[in-house]
């Protein structure tokens, strides 16, 4: 363990005294991954947060914040493996992919559960979120109160046709991330799910390997998906956020006072990022429409009607306690 100390020495050159300063390494050098772009609200607030933590700890903590998962070819699933193995200390990740290690985290992706991003935040900051954090701990992952950054409500964008009814999705090759809830949902709509990591969406749309994708509007705009899409259908079928996660062993190695500073700074960053992301998603529609994309509103009732079997199956998979906590927040599904 190295202590950060500054040593100042001076040498006189004529009438000019030249000072040199040597700074030793911080006590704790940490790595934070996330899958968003360098100009995203998530990256901005994470950089600010870790800078503030460094200052609050007197330079004892230095953290590298690596956007777009540091270009890792395996994207989110591979970086999750790195987190669990202790190769990195911190990562932000949505529940659908976290569900590959913590199955109940898939509850964050239950279709049509949350009316809005704000509604989802309330659930994640309450008893449901506390339950998920306890399940994460059992898998060697630390979650945090008020630790879910926002991504937003998800919609469908693609090249083949506008989506108005579930029948429009029949046979459509729909890009999905690595989550069983996504797969079950789009199969229920008649689509053909195609797993593509987030870093490959643009190329998959451009090449025609997929006909459509689904994501929040801000995400589509930030990654310039408007260059390879023609239609955006406002299905509002799902919410997703970015759970702040820490490797449990690495977290426990940090002194109690450092952990307390991180736990104090994180909710501040989360609330600021949620506000930023809401604005990002709101302005993205106008921005992409201005680039020629056709937008259409969607009646969600016919889509919900296709999901009774999905709800029944996932109620069993997630368990009575998890499903009860969800329905306490969102009503009967």
Secondary structure, DSSP 8 states (H G I E B T S, - for coil): -----EEEEEEEETTEEEEEEEE---SEEEEEE-SS-TTSHHHHHHHHHHHHHHHHTTTSEEEEEEGGGGG-TTHHHHHHHHHHHTSSSEEEE-HHHHTTTSGGGGGGG-TT--SSHHHHHHHHTSHHHHHHHHHHHTTTEE--TT-EEEEEEEEEEESS----SGGGGTT-EEEE-S-HHHHHHHHHTT-EEEE--GGGHHHHHHHTS-SEEEE-HHHHHHTTGGGG-SEEEEEEEEEEEEEEEEEHHHHHHS-HHHHHHHHHHHHHHHHHHHHHHHHHHHHHHHHHHTTT-EEEE---HHHHHTTHHHHHHHHHHH-HHHHHHHHHHH---
